[in-house]
């Protein structure tokens, strides 16, 4: 499984990469929505783990942009945004799941339950 990590914080990207150890074959990292859009078209990840608050294009707008080119994108938010309207906007935009960064074990358990892809 190829996973893209979208977070402006390199330390958080490292933490997520460690969390994914053994769960995926390839991890693509990016620090902005614009970079994620470019890399998505070239790398075609099976799943995106994304923060919502990003410099420039936020995570929700980035998801909407990627959905225009790939309606089957699997997008999971891993964020510090604990606000019901933002959570609702994320799901309305097409998010598959939404986790708080403090709940990394839940993220790992969710990913472990996902079917393997080729």
C-alpha positions in Angstrom: 0.0 0.0 0.0 1.3 3.5 -0.9 0.3 6.2 1.5 0.7 10.0 1.3 1.2 12.0 4.4 0.2 15.6 4.1 1.2 17.8 7.1 3.2 21.0 7.3 5.0 19.7 10.4 8.0 17.5 9.5 8.0 16.0 13.0 4.4 14.9 12.6 5.2 13.4 9.2 8.0 11.4 10.9 5.6 10.3 13.6 3.0 9.1 11.1 5.7 7.4 9.0 6.8 5.5 12.1 3.2 4.6 12.9 2.9 3.2 9.3 5.9 1.0 9.7 5.0 -2.5 8.5 1.6 -1.3 7.2 2.6 0.0 3.9 5.2 -0.4 1.2 5.8 3.2 0.2 5.2 6.6 2.0 5.1 9.9 0.1 5.4 13.0 2.3 4.4 16.6 1.5 4.1 19.8 3.4 1.5 21.7 1.5 -1.8 21.2 -0.3 -0.3 22.4 -3.6 2.6 19.9 -3.3 0.1 17.1 -2.4 -1.9 17.8 -5.6 1.2 17.6 -7.8 2.6 14.5 -6.1 -0.8 12.8 -6.0 -1.1 12.9 -9.8 2.4 11.4 -10.2 2.5 8.9 -7.3 -1.1 7.8 -7.1 -1.2 6.8 -3.4 -3.8 4.3 -2.2 -4.6 6.5 0.8 -3.9 10.0 2.0 -3.4 11.0 5.7 -3.9 14.8 5.9 -3.9 17.6 8.3 -6.6 20.2 7.7 -4.7 23.3 8.7 -2.0 23.9 6.1 -0.3 26.9 4.7 -2.0 28.0 1.4 -4.5 25.5 0.3 -6.0 23.8 3.4 -6.6 20.0 3.7 -10.3 20.2 2.8 -9.7 22.3 -0.3 -6.8 20.0 -1.3 -9.2 16.9 -1.0 -11.8 18.7 -3.2 -9.1 19.4 -5.8 -7.8 15.8 -5.8 -11.4 14.5 -6.0 -11.9 16.3 -9.3 -9.2 14.2 -10.9 -9.7 11.0 -8.9 -13.2 10.5 -7.4 -12.0 7.2 -5.8 -9.4 8.9 -3.6 -9.3 7.6 0.0 -8.6 10.5 2.3 -8.3 10.4 6.1 -7.8 13.5 8.2 -5.4 13.3 11.1 -5.7 16.8 12.7 -5.8 19.0 15.7 -9.0 20.6 14.5 -11.6 19.5 17.0 -14.5 21.6 15.8 -17.8 20.0 14.7 -18.4 22.3 11.7 -14.9 21.6 10.4 -15.4 17.8 10.9 -18.7 18.1 9.1 -17.1 20.0 6.2 -14.4 17.3 6.0 -16.9 14.5 5.6 -19.1 16.6 3.3 -16.0 17.1 1.1 -15.4 13.3 0.9 -13.2 12.3 3.8 -13.3 8.6 4.7 -12.4 9.1 8.3 -11.4 11.8 10.8 -9.0 11.4 13.8 -7.5 13.7 16.3 -3.7 13.7 16.4 -3.8 12.8 20.0 -5.5 9.5 19.0 -2.7 7.9 17.0 -3.4 4.4 18.2 -6.9 4.7 16.7 -5.4 5.8 13.4 -3.0 2.8 13.5 -5.9 0.4 14.4 -8.0 1.8 11.6 -5.3 1.3 9.1 -4.6 -2.2 10.3 -8.2 -3.1 9.5 -7.9 -2.0 5.9 -7.6 -4.6 3.1 -4.3 -5.0 1.4 -3.9 -3.4 -2.0 -1.6 -4.4 -4.8 
